[in-house]
Amino acid sequence: MCTVGGGPDIGEVETLAARDYECLDCKSKFQGMGRRPMCPPVNQGM
Amino acid sequence: MHIPLSDDEIAYIEGEDGTIALAKSKGRFFYLETEEREVILFTEPEDLMVASSFGRGEKIRRGLHCTLFQLRELGAPLIVLPKGHPASPRLKTVVSIGPFTRLSCTIQPGTHPEQNVLCGSEEFHGLEIVAGPRGAEVKGWLAEGKGAALVVERF
C-alpha cells in the first residue's frame, strides 16, 4: 500500500546495505539496516 | 530553511506542482519489502519520514498524512516495486525514511529500496532534507518564496 522511492536510475549502483541478525530470545533471523537493531515482532498483520 | 518539528507534528512543503510531507520516525522500525526479501529499517528518534506526491492542496496533504500514519502508527510495510512495474507511474505517494533525503525527478517512482533519494516533482529536484533533534533542515529549495508554502499541523 505504501511505496518507497530510492536511489537514482543513472550513475549509482543500487545497494541495500542490510546486515544479517539473529534474535537472542526467539532465535528468529532477519536482515536489518540502521544503527539500533532490535528484534522485530513476527507474524503481525491481517 | 529550518523546520521545527515535534513528534506529534507533520510539515508540508508545498510547491507549484508537488508536495512533500515530513514527520519524525520516533525511532520506530519499518518493514522494507522487495521482491526477493524483507529488510527491517531501524531508525533514530530524530530521523524523518519524507513522503512526496505530485499536486498540492488539502486532498494531497490528506493523502500524504494517511501514508505516513499507516507507516508509523499502524506498522504498514514499505513496498519496493520491481523496475518497470506498471504500477510505478500510478503511484500517488512515495516515501523515504532516514536521517537524510535528497529529492530527485530522474528516478522511477517506487522501484528503489535505498532510503536516501526520493522521487519528487521537478521543482524539488536536488532539494535536501536533513533530520535534526529539533526538526528538519531543508537545503536547495530554489522555489522557496515563489508561490510555495510551508504548513505545519498536528499529526
N, CA and C atoms of all chains as a GROMACS GRO file, in nm:
protein
  603
    1MET      N    1   0.080  -0.121   0.000
    1MET     CA    2   0.000   0.000   0.000
    1MET      C    3   0.084   0.126   0.000
    2CYS      N    4   0.200   0.119   0.058
    2CYS     CA    5   0.289   0.233   0.055
    2CYS      C    6   0.415   0.194  -0.019
    3THR      N    7   0.478   0.288  -0.078
    3THR     CA    8   0.594   0.255  -0.157
    3THR      C    9   0.709   0.346  -0.120
    4VAL      N   10   0.827   0.302  -0.154
    4VAL     CA   11   0.944   0.385  -0.126
    4VAL      C   12   1.002   0.437  -0.256
    5GLY      N   13   1.065   0.548  -0.247
    5GLY     CA   14   1.147   0.596  -0.357
    5GLY      C   15   1.290   0.578  -0.313
    6GLY      N   16   1.381   0.569  -0.405
    6GLY     CA   17   1.517   0.542  -0.362
    6GLY      C   18   1.620   0.596  -0.457
    7GLY      N   19   1.726   0.523  -0.472
    7GLY     CA   20   1.843   0.569  -0.545
    7GLY      C   21   1.817   0.604  -0.690
    8PRO      N   22   1.903   0.683  -0.747
    8PRO     CA   23   1.885   0.725  -0.885
    8PRO      C   24   1.903   0.610  -0.983
    9ASP      N   25   1.837   0.620  -1.097
    9ASP     CA   26   1.848   0.517  -1.200
    9ASP      C   27   1.984   0.521  -1.269
   10ILE      N   28   2.044   0.639  -1.271
   10ILE     CA   29   2.164   0.658  -1.351
   10ILE      C   30   2.282   0.693  -1.260
   11GLY      N   31   2.393   0.627  -1.281
   11GLY     CA   32   2.517   0.673  -1.220
   11GLY      C   33   2.555   0.606  -1.090
   12GLU      N   34   2.460   0.554  -1.017
   12GLU     CA   35   2.497   0.492  -0.891
   12GLU      C   36   2.448   0.348  -0.888
   13VAL      N   37   2.531   0.265  -0.831
   13VAL     CA   38   2.492   0.125  -0.818
   13VAL      C   39   2.395   0.112  -0.699
   14GLU      N   40   2.286   0.045  -0.723
   14GLU     CA   41   2.190   0.029  -0.616
   14GLU      C   42   2.243  -0.067  -0.511
   15THR      N   43   2.233  -0.027  -0.389
   15THR     CA   44   2.274  -0.115  -0.281
   15THR      C   45   2.172  -0.106  -0.170
   16LEU      N   46   2.153  -0.215  -0.104
   16LEU     CA   47   2.067  -0.217   0.013
   16LEU      C   48   2.152  -0.276   0.122
   17ALA      N   49   2.210  -0.188   0.202
   17ALA     CA   50   2.314  -0.230   0.296
   17ALA      C   51   2.254  -0.296   0.419
   18ALA      N   52   2.193  -0.409   0.400
   18ALA     CA   53   2.132  -0.480   0.512
   18ALA      C   54   2.231  -0.580   0.571
   19ARG      N   55   2.221  -0.600   0.700
   19ARG     CA   56   2.305  -0.700   0.769
   19ARG      C   57   2.217  -0.811   0.823
   20ASP      N   58   2.278  -0.926   0.842
   20ASP     CA   59   2.205  -1.039   0.897
   20ASP      C   60   2.208  -1.035   1.050
   21TYR      N   61   2.092  -1.055   1.109
   21TYR     CA   62   2.081  -1.057   1.255
   21TYR      C   63   2.006  -1.182   1.300
   22GLU      N   64   2.030  -1.218   1.426
   22GLU     CA   65   1.952  -1.325   1.486
   22GLU      C   66   1.908  -1.280   1.624
   23CYS      N   67   1.781  -1.293   1.651
   23CYS     CA   68   1.726  -1.253   1.780
   23CYS      C   69   1.775  -1.348   1.889
   24LEU      N   70   1.831  -1.291   1.997
   24LEU     CA   71   1.886  -1.375   2.103
   24LEU      C   72   1.776  -1.448   2.180
   25ASP      N   73   1.658  -1.391   2.183
   25ASP     CA   74   1.547  -1.453   2.256
   25ASP      C   75   1.478  -1.562   2.175
   26CYS      N   76   1.424  -1.523   2.063
   26CYS     CA   77   1.342  -1.620   1.988
   26CYS      C   78   1.419  -1.687   1.875
   27LYS      N   79   1.544  -1.647   1.855
   27LYS     CA   80   1.631  -1.707   1.753
   27LYS      C   81   1.584  -1.682   1.609
   28SER      N   82   1.489  -1.594   1.594
   28SER     CA   83   1.446  -1.565   1.457
   28SER      C   84   1.555  -1.485   1.386
   29LYS      N   85   1.568  -1.510   1.257
   29LYS     CA   86   1.671  -1.442   1.178
   29LYS      C   87   1.606  -1.338   1.089
   30PHE      N   88   1.675  -1.228   1.075
   30PHE     CA   89   1.622  -1.123   0.988
   30PHE      C   90   1.736  -1.038   0.935
   31GLN      N   91   1.706  -0.963   0.829
   31GLN     CA   92   1.802  -0.867   0.774
   31GLN      C   93   1.759  -0.728   0.816
   32GLY      N   94   1.856  -0.648   0.857
   32GLY     CA   95   1.822  -0.514   0.903
   32GLY      C   96   1.923  -0.411   0.859
   33MET      N   97   1.879  -0.287   0.856
   33MET     CA   98   1.968  -0.174   0.831
   33MET      C   99   1.932  -0.062   0.926
   34GLY      N  100   2.034   0.012   0.971
   34GLY     CA  101   2.010   0.117   1.069
   34GLY      C  102   2.100   0.096   1.188
   35ARG      N  103   2.101   0.195   1.277
   35ARG     CA  104   2.202   0.196   1.383
   35ARG      C  105   2.160   0.123   1.510
   36ARG      N  106   2.030   0.101   1.530
   36ARG     CA  107   1.987   0.039   1.655
   36ARG      C  108   1.897  -0.081   1.628
   37PRO      N  109   1.957  -0.192   1.588
   37PRO     CA  110   1.874  -0.308   1.558
   37PRO      C  111   1.805  -0.364   1.683
   38MET      N  112   1.688  -0.414   1.663
   38MET     CA  113   1.614  -0.479   1.772
   38MET      C  114   1.532  -0.591   1.711
   39CYS      N  115   1.486  -0.681   1.796
   39CYS     CA  116   1.408  -0.794   1.745
   39CYS      C  117   1.269  -0.747   1.704
   40PRO      N  118   1.234  -0.768   1.580
   40PRO     CA  119   1.101  -0.727   1.538
   40PRO      C  120   0.998  -0.833   1.574
   41PRO      N  121   0.875  -0.794   1.600
   41PRO     CA  122   0.770  -0.894   1.622
   41PRO      C  123   0.744  -0.971   1.494
   42VAL      N  124   0.709  -1.096   1.507
   42VAL     CA  125   0.682  -1.176   1.387
   42VAL      C  126   0.532  -1.199   1.372
   43ASN      N  127   0.493  -1.228   1.250
   43ASN     CA  128   0.355  -1.264   1.218
   43ASN      C  129   0.254  -1.160   1.261
   44GLN      N  130   0.288  -1.035   1.239
   44GLN     CA  131   0.191  -0.928   1.262
   44GLN      C  132   0.125  -0.894   1.130
   45GLY      N  133  -0.001  -0.875   1.130
   45GLY     CA  134  -0.068  -0.835   1.006
   45GLY      C  135  -0.214  -0.873   1.009
   46MET      N  136  -0.271  -0.876   0.892
   46MET     CA  137  -0.415  -0.903   0.884
   46MET      C  138  -0.444  -1.052   0.903
   47MET      N  139   1.671   2.641   0.519
   47MET     CA  140   1.549   2.668   0.594
   47MET      C  141   1.533   2.563   0.703
   48HIS      N  142   1.510   2.610   0.824
   48HIS     CA  143   1.487   2.517   0.934
   48HIS      C  144   1.337   2.501   0.957
   49ILE      N  145   1.293   2.376   0.973
   49ILE     CA  146   1.152   2.349   1.002
   49ILE      C  147   1.146   2.285   1.140
   50PRO      N  148   1.098   2.358   1.241
   50PRO     CA  149   1.082   2.297   1.372
   50PRO      C  150   0.972   2.192   1.368
   51LEU      N  151   0.999   2.077   1.424
   51LEU     CA  152   0.903   1.968   1.413
   51LEU      C  153   0.909   1.883   1.539
   52SER      N  154   0.797   1.866   1.605
   52SER     CA  155   0.792   1.778   1.722
   52SER      C  156   0.734   1.642   1.681
   53ASP      N  157   0.732   1.550   1.777
   53ASP     CA  158   0.687   1.414   1.747
   53ASP      C  159   0.543   1.408   1.697
   54ASP      N  160   0.461   1.501   1.742
   54ASP     CA  161   0.320   1.495   1.706
   54ASP      C  162   0.283   1.597   1.599
   55GLU      N  163   0.379   1.633   1.517
   55GLU     CA  164   0.352   1.729   1.409
   55GLU      C  165   0.391   1.671   1.273
   56ILE      N  166   0.329   1.726   1.172
   56ILE     CA  167   0.364   1.692   1.035
   56ILE      C  168   0.380   1.824   0.959
   57ALA      N  169   0.483   1.831   0.877
   57ALA     CA  170   0.509   1.953   0.799
   57ALA      C  171   0.489   1.923   0.651
   58TYR      N  172   0.428   2.017   0.582
   58TYR     CA  173   0.410   2.005   0.439
   58TYR      C  174   0.485   2.117   0.369
   59ILE      N  175   0.567   2.080   0.273
   59ILE     CA  176   0.631   2.179   0.186
   59ILE      C  177   0.556   2.174   0.054
   60GLU      N  178   0.488   2.280   0.022
   60GLU     CA  179   0.406   2.283  -0.099
   60GLU      C  180   0.472   2.370  -0.204
   61GLY      N  181   0.490   2.312  -0.321
   61GLY     CA  182   0.539   2.388  -0.434
   61GLY      C  183   0.426   2.411  -0.533
   62GLU      N  184   0.462   2.443  -0.656
   62GLU     CA  185   0.360   2.467  -0.759
   62GLU      C  186   0.296   2.336  -0.803
   63ASP      N  187   0.377   2.233  -0.817
   63ASP     CA  188   0.328   2.106  -0.873
   63ASP      C  189   0.344   1.987  -0.781
   64GLY      N  190   0.400   2.007  -0.667
   64GLY     CA  191   0.426   1.893  -0.580
   64GLY      C  192   0.421   1.930  -0.433
   65THR      N  193   0.410   1.828  -0.350
   65THR     CA  194   0.406   1.848  -0.206
   65THR      C  195   0.493   1.743  -0.139
   66ILE      N  196   0.563   1.786  -0.036
   66ILE     CA  197   0.645   1.695   0.043
   66ILE      C  198   0.597   1.703   0.188
   67ALA      N  199   0.580   1.589   0.250
   67ALA     CA  200   0.540   1.586   0.390
   67ALA      C  201   0.653   1.528   0.475
   68LEU      N  202   0.673   1.586   0.593
   68LEU     CA  203   0.778   1.541   0.684
   68LEU      C  204   0.718   1.508   0.819
   69ALA      N  205   0.763   1.398   0.876
   69ALA     CA  206   0.726   1.366   1.014
   69ALA      C  207   0.839   1.287   1.076
   70LYS      N  208   0.850   1.294   1.206
   70LYS     CA  209   0.957   1.219   1.273
   70LYS      C  210   0.924   1.070   1.276
   71SER      N  211   1.028   0.989   1.270
   71SER     CA  212   1.007   0.844   1.272
   71SER      C  213   0.985   0.793   1.414
   72LYS      N  214   1.021   0.876   1.513
   72LYS     CA  215   1.007   0.842   1.656
   72LYS      C  216   1.086   0.716   1.693
   73GLY      N  217   1.189   0.688   1.616
   73GLY     CA  218   1.273   0.571   1.647
   73GLY      C  219   1.209   0.437   1.616
   74ARG      N  220   1.098   0.440   1.545
   74ARG     CA  221   1.031   0.314   1.509
   74ARG      C  222   1.113   0.239   1.404
   75PHE      N  223   1.078   0.111   1.385
   75PHE     CA  224   1.138   0.039   1.273
   75PHE      C  225   1.030   0.011   1.169
   76PHE      N  226   1.076  -0.015   1.048
   76PHE     CA  227   0.986  -0.025   0.935
   76PHE      C  228   1.025  -0.148   0.851
   77TYR      N  229   0.923  -0.212   0.797
   77TYR     CA  230   0.947  -0.328   0.712
   77TYR      C  231   0.960  -0.284   0.567
   78LEU      N  232   1.071  -0.321   0.508
   78LEU     CA  233   1.100  -0.283   0.370
   78LEU      C  234   1.093  -0.409   0.286
   79GLU      N  235   0.996  -0.415   0.199
   79GLU     CA  236   0.970  -0.539   0.126
   79GLU      C  237   1.009  -0.525  -0.021
   80THR      N  238   1.109  -0.600  -0.062
   80THR     CA  239   1.142  -0.606  -0.204
   80THR      C  240   1.086  -0.737  -0.259
   81GLU      N  241   1.106  -0.756  -0.387
   81GLU     CA  242   1.054  -0.879  -0.447
   81GLU      C  243   1.123  -1.002  -0.390
   82GLU      N  244   1.250  -0.986  -0.352
   82GLU     CA  245   1.329  -1.101  -0.307
   82GLU      C  246   1.333  -1.120  -0.156
   83ARG      N  247   1.320  -1.010  -0.080
   83ARG     CA  248   1.346  -1.025   0.062
   83ARG      C  249   1.280  -0.914   0.144
   84GLU      N  250   1.285  -0.936   0.274
   84GLU     CA  251   1.237  -0.834   0.368
   84GLU      C  252   1.355  -0.782   0.447
   85VAL      N  253   1.367  -0.651   0.455
   85VAL     CA  254   1.471  -0.588   0.535
   85VAL      C  255   1.402  -0.496   0.636
   86ILE      N  256   1.453  -0.498   0.757
   86ILE     CA  257   1.394  -0.414   0.860
   86ILE      C  258   1.479  -0.288   0.876
   87LEU      N  259   1.415  -0.176   0.862
   87LEU     CA  260   1.483  -0.047   0.866
   87LEU      C  261   1.468   0.012   1.006
   88PHE      N  262   1.581   0.022   1.078
   88PHE     CA  263   1.579   0.076   1.213
   88PHE      C  264   1.611   0.225   1.207
   89THR      N  265   1.544   0.304   1.288
   89THR     CA  266   1.564   0.448   1.281
   89THR      C  267   1.597   0.506   1.418
   90GLU      N  268   1.651   0.626   1.415
   90GLU     CA  269   1.676   0.705   1.536
   90GLU      C  270   1.554   0.795   1.560
   91PRO      N  271   1.535   0.839   1.685
   91PRO     CA  272   1.416   0.921   1.713
   91PRO      C  273   1.405   1.048   1.628
   92GLU      N  274   1.520   1.106   1.593
   92GLU     CA  275   1.513   1.231   1.516
   92GLU      C  276   1.505   1.209   1.365
   93ASP      N  277   1.518   1.084   1.322
   93ASP     CA  278   1.510   1.056   1.178
   93ASP      C  279   1.374   1.098   1.123
   94LEU      N  280   1.372   1.121   0.994
   94LEU     CA  281   1.249   1.173   0.933
   94LEU      C  282   1.189   1.074   0.834
   95MET      N  283   1.057   1.077   0.830
   95MET     CA  284   0.983   1.011   0.724
   95MET      C  285   0.948   1.121   0.624
   96VAL      N  286   0.986   1.101   0.501
   96VAL     CA  287   0.960   1.202   0.398
   96VAL      C  288   0.873   1.139   0.291
   97ALA      N  289   0.756   1.198   0.269
   97ALA     CA  290   0.665   1.147   0.167
   97ALA      C  291   0.648   1.254   0.059
   98SER      N  292   0.641   1.211  -0.063
   98SER     CA  293   0.634   1.303  -0.176
   98SER      C  294   0.514   1.268  -0.263
   99SER      N  295   0.452   1.372  -0.318
   99SER     CA  296   0.340   1.350  -0.409
   99SER      C  297   0.335   1.463  -0.510
  100PHE      N  298   0.283   1.433  -0.626
  100PHE     CA  299   0.258   1.540  -0.722
  100PHE      C  300   0.125   1.606  -0.688
  101GLY      N  301   0.115   1.735  -0.714
  101GLY     CA  302  -0.007   1.808  -0.684
  101GLY      C  303   0.003   1.879  -0.550
  102ARG      N  304  -0.096   1.960  -0.520
  102ARG     CA  305  -0.098   2.033  -0.395
  102ARG      C  306  -0.242   2.053  -0.351
  103GLY      N  307  -0.260   2.096  -0.228
  103GLY     CA  308  -0.394   2.119  -0.177
  103GLY      C  309  -0.430   2.021  -0.067
  104GLU      N  310  -0.549   2.038  -0.014
  104GLU     CA  311  -0.590   1.958   0.101
  104GLU      C  312  -0.594   1.808   0.071
  105LYS      N  313  -0.643   1.773  -0.048
  105LYS     CA  314  -0.654   1.632  -0.082
  105LYS      C  315  -0.515   1.564  -0.082
  106ILE      N  316  -0.420   1.632  -0.139
  106ILE     CA  317  -0.283   1.578  -0.141
  106ILE      C  318  -0.228   1.569   0.000
  107ARG      N  319  -0.248   1.672   0.080
  107ARG     CA  320  -0.198   1.670   0.217
  107ARG      C  321  -0.258   1.554   0.296
  108ARG      N  322  -0.387   1.533   0.279
  108ARG     CA  323  -0.452   1.422   0.349
  108ARG      C  324  -0.396   1.287   0.305
  109GLY      N  325  -0.369   1.275   0.176
  109GLY     CA  326  -0.310   1.150   0.126
  109GLY      C  327  -0.172   1.125   0.183
  110LEU      N  328  -0.092   1.228   0.189
  110LEU     CA  329   0.042   1.214   0.245
  110LEU      C  330   0.036   1.180   0.394
  111HIS      N  331  -0.053   1.249   0.463
  111HIS     CA  332  -0.071   1.223   0.606
  111HIS      C  333  -0.112   1.078   0.627
  112CYS      N  334  -0.206   1.032   0.548
  112CYS     CA  335  -0.255   0.893   0.558
  112CYS      C  336  -0.140   0.794   0.537
  113THR      N  337  -0.059   0.819   0.437
  113THR     CA  338   0.054   0.730   0.409
  113THR      C  339   0.149   0.724   0.528
  114LEU      N  340   0.186   0.840   0.580
  114LEU     CA  341   0.280   0.841   0.692
  114LEU      C  342   0.218   0.782   0.818
  115PHE      N  343   0.090   0.805   0.837
  115PHE     CA  344   0.021   0.749   0.954
  115PHE      C  345   0.020   0.597   0.949
  116GLN      N  346  -0.011   0.543   0.832
  116GLN     CA  347  -0.012   0.396   0.818
  116GLN      C  348   0.125   0.336   0.847
  117LEU      N  349   0.228   0.402   0.799
  117LEU     CA  350   0.363   0.350   0.819
  117LEU      C  351   0.405   0.358   0.965
  118ARG      N  352   0.389   0.476   1.025
  118ARG     CA  353   0.442   0.496   1.160
  118ARG      C  354   0.351   0.441   1.269
  119GLU      N  355   0.223   0.462   1.255
  119GLU     CA  356   0.132   0.424   1.363
  119GLU      C  357   0.071   0.286   1.346
  120LEU      N  358   0.051   0.241   1.223
  120LEU     CA  359  -0.007   0.109   1.200
  120LEU      C  360   0.096   0.003   1.165
  121GLY      N  361   0.219   0.044   1.138
  121GLY     CA  362   0.323  -0.053   1.104
  121GLY      C  363   0.307  -0.112   0.965
  122ALA      N  364   0.246  -0.038   0.875
  122ALA     CA  365   0.232  -0.087   0.737
  122ALA      C  366   0.370  -0.100   0.673
  123PRO      N  367   0.391  -0.199   0.588
  123PRO     CA  368   0.522  -0.216   0.526
  123PRO      C  369   0.545  -0.121   0.409
  124LEU      N  370   0.672  -0.096   0.384
  124LEU     CA  371   0.711  -0.021   0.264
  124LEU      C  372   0.731  -0.123   0.152
  125ILE      N  373   0.666  -0.102   0.041
  125ILE     CA  374   0.674  -0.194  -0.071
  125ILE      C  375   0.764  -0.135  -0.180
  126VAL      N  376   0.864  -0.213  -0.222
  126VAL     CA  377   0.951  -0.171  -0.332
  126VAL      C  378   0.907  -0.244  -0.458
  127LEU      N  379   0.871  -0.171  -0.560
  127LEU     CA  380   0.828  -0.233  -0.685
  127LEU      C  381   0.948  -0.274  -0.768
  128PRO      N  382   0.936  -0.384  -0.845
  128PRO     CA  383   1.041  -0.416  -0.942
  128PRO      C  384   1.047  -0.309  -1.050
  129LYS      N  385   1.164  -0.288  -1.105
  129LYS     CA  386   1.180  -0.188  -1.211
  129LYS      C  387   1.088  -0.218  -1.328
  130GLY      N  388   1.026  -0.115  -1.382
  130GLY     CA  389   0.939  -0.132  -1.497
  130GLY      C  390   0.800  -0.181  -1.461
  131HIS      N  391   0.771  -0.192  -1.334
  131HIS     CA  392   0.638  -0.239  -1.293
  131HIS      C  393   0.532  -0.139  -1.339
  132PRO      N  394   0.420  -0.189  -1.392
  132PRO     CA  395   0.319  -0.095  -1.443
  132PRO      C  396   0.258  -0.005  -1.337
  133ALA      N  397   0.269  -0.042  -1.212
  133ALA     CA  398   0.212   0.042  -1.106
  133ALA      C  399   0.297   0.165  -1.079
  134SER      N  400   0.425   0.163  -1.121
  134SER     CA  401   0.515   0.273  -1.087
  134SER      C  402   0.460   0.411  -1.127
  135PRO      N  403   0.415   0.428  -1.252
  135PRO     CA  404   0.364   0.562  -1.286
  135PRO      C  405   0.229   0.594  -1.224
  136ARG      N  406   0.168   0.497  -1.160
  136ARG     CA  407   0.037   0.522  -1.100
  136ARG      C  408   0.045   0.555  -0.951
  137LEU      N  409   0.165   0.546  -0.895
  137LEU     CA  410   0.180   0.572  -0.752
  137LEU      C  411   0.143   0.716  -0.720
  138LYS      N  412   0.078   0.735  -0.608
  138LYS     CA  413   0.039   0.870  -0.565
  138LYS      C  414   0.134   0.925  -0.460
  139THR      N  415   0.193   0.838  -0.383
  139THR     CA  416   0.290   0.884  -0.285
  139THR      C  417   0.411   0.790  -0.282
  140VAL      N  418   0.525   0.845  -0.258
  140VAL     CA  419   0.645   0.765  -0.235
  140VAL      C  420   0.710   0.814  -0.106
  141VAL      N  421   0.786   0.726  -0.043
  141VAL     CA  422   0.834   0.756   0.092
  141VAL      C  423   0.981   0.719   0.108
  142SER      N  424   1.053   0.801   0.181
  142SER     CA  425   1.190   0.771   0.221
  142SER      C  426   1.200   0.793   0.372
  143ILE      N  427   1.273   0.708   0.439
  143ILE     CA  428   1.285   0.720   0.585
  143ILE      C  429   1.432   0.713   0.625
  144GLY      N  430   1.476   0.810   0.703
  144GLY     CA  431   1.614   0.809   0.748
  144GLY      C  432   1.661   0.948   0.788
  145PRO      N  433   1.794   0.962   0.810
  145PRO     CA  434   1.847   1.092   0.855
  145PRO      C  435   1.864   1.193   0.742
  146PHE      N  436   1.864   1.146   0.618
  146PHE     CA  437   1.892   1.235   0.505
  146PHE      C  438   1.813   1.190   0.383
  147THR      N  439   1.751   1.283   0.315
  147THR     CA  440   1.679   1.251   0.192
  147THR      C  441   1.707   1.359   0.088
  148ARG      N  442   1.735   1.314  -0.033
  148ARG     CA  443   1.751   1.409  -0.143
  148ARG      C  444   1.643   1.382  -0.246
  149LEU      N  445   1.577   1.487  -0.288
  149LEU     CA  446   1.471   1.473  -0.387
  149LEU      C  447   1.529   1.469  -0.527
  150SER      N  448   1.473   1.383  -0.610
  150SER     CA  449   1.518   1.372  -0.748
  150SER      C  450   1.398   1.354  -0.839
  151CYS      N  451   1.403   1.414  -0.956
  151CYS     CA  452   1.294   1.395  -1.052
  151CYS      C  453   1.338   1.303  -1.165
  152THR      N  454   1.451   1.235  -1.147
  152THR     CA  455   1.501   1.148  -1.254
  152THR      C  456   1.498   1.001  -1.218
  153ILE      N  457   1.426   0.966  -1.114
  153ILE     CA  458   1.420   0.825  -1.075
  153ILE      C  459   1.281   0.769  -1.104
  154GLN      N  460   1.275   0.637  -1.106
  154GLN     CA  461   1.149   0.569  -1.134
  154GLN      C  462   1.078   0.547  -1.000
  155PRO      N  463   0.960   0.606  -0.982
  155PRO     CA  464   0.897   0.604  -0.851
  155PRO      C  465   0.873   0.464  -0.797
  156GLY      N  466   0.910   0.446  -0.672
  156GLY     CA  467   0.873   0.325  -0.600
  156GLY      C  468   0.954   0.202  -0.633
  157THR      N  469   1.060   0.216  -0.712
  157THR     CA  470   1.133   0.097  -0.755
  157THR      C  471   1.268   0.082  -0.687
  158HIS      N  472   1.299   0.171  -0.595
  158HIS     CA  473   1.432   0.167  -0.534
  158HIS      C  474   1.423   0.149  -0.384
  159PRO      N  475   1.501   0.057  -0.333
  159PRO     CA  476   1.492   0.029  -0.190
  159PRO      C  477   1.572   0.125  -0.102
  160GLU      N  478   1.670   0.193  -0.157
  160GLU     CA  479   1.753   0.277  -0.071
  160GLU      C  480   1.669   0.390  -0.012
  161GLN      N  481   1.713   0.436   0.104
  161GLN     CA  482   1.632   0.532   0.177
  161GLN      C  483   1.699   0.668   0.185
  162ASN      N  484   1.763   0.712   0.078
  162ASN     CA  485   1.820   0.846   0.082
  162ASN      C  486   1.788   0.931  -0.040
  163VAL      N  487   1.720   0.875  -0.137
  163VAL     CA  488   1.678   0.953  -0.253
  163VAL      C  489   1.532   0.926  -0.279
  164LEU      N  490   1.459   1.030  -0.310
  164LEU     CA  491   1.314   1.017  -0.323
  164LEU      C  492   1.266   1.088  -0.447
  165CYS      N  493   1.171   1.025  -0.515
  165CYS     CA  494   1.114   1.086  -0.635
  165CYS      C  495   1.028   1.206  -0.596
  166GLY      N  496   1.043   1.314  -0.673
  166GLY     CA  497   0.962   1.433  -0.647
  166GLY      C  498   0.942   1.511  -0.774
  167SER      N  499   0.862   1.615  -0.764
  167SER     CA  500   0.837   1.697  -0.883
  167SER      C  501   0.962   1.777  -0.918
  168GLU      N  502   0.966   1.827  -1.041
  168GLU     CA  503   1.087   1.890  -1.094
  168GLU      C  504   1.134   2.007  -1.009
  169GLU      N  505   1.039   2.081  -0.954
  169GLU     CA  506   1.076   2.200  -0.875
  169GLU      C  507   1.152   2.162  -0.748
  170PHE      N  508   1.137   2.038  -0.704
  170PHE     CA  509   1.206   1.994  -0.583
  170PHE      C  510   1.336   1.920  -0.613
  171HIS      N  511   1.372   1.909  -0.739
  171HIS     CA  512   1.491   1.832  -0.775
  171HIS      C  513   1.615   1.890  -0.706
  172GLY      N  514   1.688   1.804  -0.639
  172GLY     CA  515   1.810   1.846  -0.570
  172GLY      C  516   1.789   1.894  -0.428
  173LEU      N  517   1.666   1.907  -0.389
  173LEU     CA  518   1.637   1.953  -0.253
  173LEU      C  519   1.683   1.847  -0.152
  174GLU      N  520   1.745   1.892  -0.045
  174GLU     CA  521   1.797   1.800   0.056
  174GLU      C  522   1.728   1.825   0.189
  175ILE      N  523   1.692   1.718   0.254
  175ILE     CA  524   1.625   1.726   0.384
  175ILE      C  525   1.708   1.649   0.485
  176VAL      N  526   1.755   1.720   0.586
  176VAL     CA  527   1.842   1.659   0.687
  176VAL      C  528   1.771   1.662   0.822
  177ALA      N  529   1.766   1.549   0.886
  177ALA     CA  530   1.699   1.539   1.016
  177ALA      C  531   1.788   1.593   1.127
  178GLY      N  532   1.725   1.654   1.225
  178GLY     CA  533   1.797   1.702   1.343
  178GLY      C  534   1.708   1.686   1.464
  179PRO      N  535   1.765   1.704   1.584
  179PRO     CA  536   1.686   1.683   1.706
  179PRO      C  537   1.566   1.777   1.717
  180ARG      N  538   1.573   1.892   1.654
  180ARG     CA  539   1.462   1.988   1.665
  180ARG      C  540   1.376   1.996   1.540
  181GLY      N  541   1.403   1.911   1.444
  181GLY     CA  542   1.321   1.916   1.322
  181GLY      C  543   1.400   1.882   1.198
  182ALA      N  544   1.385   1.965   1.096
  182ALA     CA  545   1.449   1.936   0.968
  182ALA      C  546   1.518   2.059   0.912
  183GLU      N  547   1.630   2.035   0.847
  183GLU     CA  548   1.695   2.140   0.770
  183GLU      C  549   1.669   2.110   0.622
  184VAL      N  550   1.615   2.207   0.553
  184VAL     CA  551   1.585   2.190   0.411
  184VAL      C  552   1.680   2.280   0.332
  185LYS      N  553   1.755   2.217   0.242
  185LYS     CA  554   1.855   2.290   0.166
  185LYS      C  555   1.826   2.280   0.016
  186GLY      N  556   1.855   2.386  -0.054
  186GLY     CA  557   1.847   2.382  -0.200
  186GLY      C  558   1.708   2.394  -0.258
  187TRP      N  559   1.620   2.455  -0.182
  187TRP     CA  560   1.484   2.472  -0.234
  187TRP      C  561   1.479   2.603  -0.313
  188LEU      N  562   1.495   2.589  -0.443
  188LEU     CA  563   1.506   2.709  -0.528
  188LEU      C  564   1.375   2.785  -0.535
  189ALA      N  565   1.264   2.714  -0.521
  189ALA     CA  566   1.134   2.779  -0.536
  189ALA      C  567   1.086   2.846  -0.408
  190GLU      N  568   1.168   2.836  -0.303
  190GLU     CA  569   1.124   2.893  -0.176
  190GLU      C  570   1.085   3.039  -0.191
  191GLY      N  571   0.966   3.073  -0.147
  191GLY     CA  572   0.921   3.211  -0.153
  191GLY      C  573   0.849   3.249  -0.281
  192LYS      N  574   0.842   3.159  -0.379
  192LYS     CA  575   0.774   3.190  -0.505
  192LYS      C  576   0.648   3.105  -0.515
  193GLY      N  577   0.544   3.144  -0.448
  193GLY     CA  578   0.420   3.068  -0.452
  193GLY      C  579   0.427   2.940  -0.374
  194ALA      N  580   0.535   2.920  -0.302
  194ALA     CA  581   0.550   2.800  -0.222
  194ALA      C  582   0.498   2.826  -0.081
  195ALA      N  583   0.469   2.718  -0.012
  195ALA     CA  584   0.414   2.735   0.123
  195ALA      C  585   0.465   2.625   0.214
  196LEU      N  586   0.476   2.660   0.341
  196LEU     CA  587   0.511   2.562   0.443
  196LEU      C  588   0.398   2.558   0.544
  197VAL      N  589   0.344   2.439   0.567
  197VAL     CA  590   0.233   2.423   0.660
  197VAL      C  591   0.273   2.318   0.763
  198VAL      N  592   0.258   2.350   0.891
  198VAL     CA  593   0.284   2.252   0.996
  198VAL      C  594   0.154   2.228   1.072
  199GLU      N  595   0.116   2.101   1.084
  199GLU     CA  596  -0.010   2.066   1.151
  199GLU      C  597   0.015   1.958   1.256
  200ARG      N  598  -0.087   1.931   1.333
  200ARG     CA  599  -0.079   1.820   1.428
  200ARG      C  600  -0.087   1.689   1.352
  201PHE      N  601  -0.001   1.592   1.388
  201PHE     CA  602  -0.001   1.462   1.320
  201PHE      C  603  -0.122   1.381   1.370
   0.00000   0.00000   0.00000
